[in-house]
Amino acid sequence: MLIDSFLYSAMPDFLVEFINEPSLFEIFKLRYFLKGLFQRNIDLGLEEALREHLREPALKDTIHAF
């Protein structure tokens, strides 16, 4: 269940997509915002940063928030 795995995960993964290419500052700003919101360390990545052999399984398990 998503909630259980999120609550007990050591570091939840977030795959993000931006309309315009973000600056490094914007990526870090989002990471720290999510870290504060969920009160835990998070792993933040962009789709193009996924390794080729992990891309399809990761995208299959993706839950679109907004």
Buried (B, 14 or more C-beta within 10 A) or exposed (E): EEEEEEEEEEEBEBBBEEEEEBEEEEBEEBBEEBEEEEEBEBEBBEEEEBEEEEEEEBEEEEEEEE
